[in-house]
C-alpha cells in the first residue's frame, strides 16, 4: 500500500473504488490475452504520446532496441550500444537493492505505429492501452536501461526488481526517419559535470569521504567548486569535487577511479582529514591558504597560489594522494605522521627541480618568460614525480 500524507491526499471512498473496479474490469477481461495497461494521453511536438507504467516482467516481450551496426547509422533506430554501460546500470540497481536503499532509473521512451495498438479513451486524458501479442515497442531512448532490466529479470536475482514498475513514454510514431530524429533530439542534453554528479552522490564510498573532507579540511572548505568542471579563480575557488574525489581514491588504492565502495566513510574520512590538516598547516606552500577563510582571501592570492604551487591544481593533488598511499596503514586506519611531515617539508612550487621533466615542463613559447612552466597530467608524468619524491625521501 502506498503511504501518503493525510493532509495532501484525498482517498476515494470504498463505494467509488468498487464502482471504478466494476467499470474497468470488463476491459481487462476482454483483452486478457493481450497486454493491457492504464495510460495517460498527452500532446507534445504536434504528436500524441502516452504515459505507461510497465512491470519489470513485461520488458522482455514488450520492448526492443534496434541499435545501428557496423558503419551504417540507418541500420537501426538507436546508436550502437556502449559496451559496459548496461552492466553499470545493472550493478547500480543490484548494489542499492541488496542494501535495501532507494534507487531510480529514468523514464524510457519508445515508439510504435498507432495502427499496431488499441487506445480506449476514458476521458480527461485517461485511457487503456492494449498492445497485442507480437507487437514490440521500439526504444527511442533507454536501450541500456532496457538491457540492464532485462538481464536482471532473467537472472537469479530477479527477485530484487520483480515487484517494480518502469515508466515508458510511448510516442505514436511509425515513421522510421522521424524515430531516428527523435533519438538525435533526445541525445542533445548537456552532459552533467562530474563535480555536480559527485555533489549529488550517495554518502558512501569515495563520494561520502570526499564530502566529509570538504567540510573538515579548511584547505578545501569554501574553496571547492561543487557544480562545474573547473574552479573559477575569480570566485576564489581552487579545487573541484572531482579533483578531491580522484585524490581520495589515490590515497586509499593508488587508483584515481576506484569508488572505495567497501571503505567506512566516517573512519577513513576522519583519519584522512587529520592527515591533511597536519600536512597543509606544516607545508609552507599551503599554510596561509589553508588557515585563511575564503572571505579573507583575495582573488590575486588564490590566482597566485594556483599559478605557483602544484598543490593548487589537480595533477599536484594526485601526486600527493599517491604519496599518501605509501604512508597509510589500513590495519589501524592511520597515516604515519613523521612521513606526512616529510612530505610537508618539500617545496611544492612549480620552480622546484623535483618536478622538472615529470609533471612540470618548460614551455619555450610561454608568454611569461619568468614563469615558463606548463604542466603534464599524463599517468607517466605522475608516476615519475612520485618516484622522484620517494627517492629524495629515501622511501625506496
Protein Blocks (a to p, Z undefined) as FASTA:
>chain_A
ZZddfklpccddfklmmmmmmmmmmmmmmmmmmccdddddddeehiacddddddfklmmm
mpccdddehjbfklpmbdcddehklmmmmmmmmmmmmnopacddddddddddfklpccdd
ebjhiacddddehiacddfbhpkmmmmmmmmmmmmklmmmmmpccdddddddfbfklmmm
mmmmmmmpccddfklmmmmmccehjllmmmmmmmmmmklgopacfkbmbdcfklopabdf
klmmmmmmmmmnopakbgolmbcfklmmmmmmmmmmmmmmmpmklmmmmmpcfklpcfkl
mmmmmmmpmklpfklmmmmmmmmmmmccfbhpaadfklmmmmmmpccbfklmklgoilpc
cdfkbfblklmcccdfbfklmmmmmmmmmmmnopZZ
